Amino acid sequence: MIARLTKRLVREGEWAAEVQVRLIEDVDKQQGWAPYLSLEDAYKLDDVREALRDGDIELASRLAENVYRLTPVATVP
């Protein structure tokens, strides 16, 4: 089993967060589900999403590497 770090982007409303997670790959490739997240990382993504949804930016920023506020840009016709 090989694990590699990667980042996942979680977006909720006007907020987005970069969350570092570990993708797990089976070396023998017998499992059809690879790569996959650990249960802990899946819950971490859910916790960040819920914190953003609730407006708890402090909690989201503790769980994620970066938290961003998205600003729409008006286009000129």
Secondary structure, DSSP 8 states (H G I E B T S, - for coil): -EEEEEEEEEEETTEEEEEEEEEEE-SS---TT-SEE-HHHHHHHHHHHHHHHHT-HHHHHHHSSEEEE--------
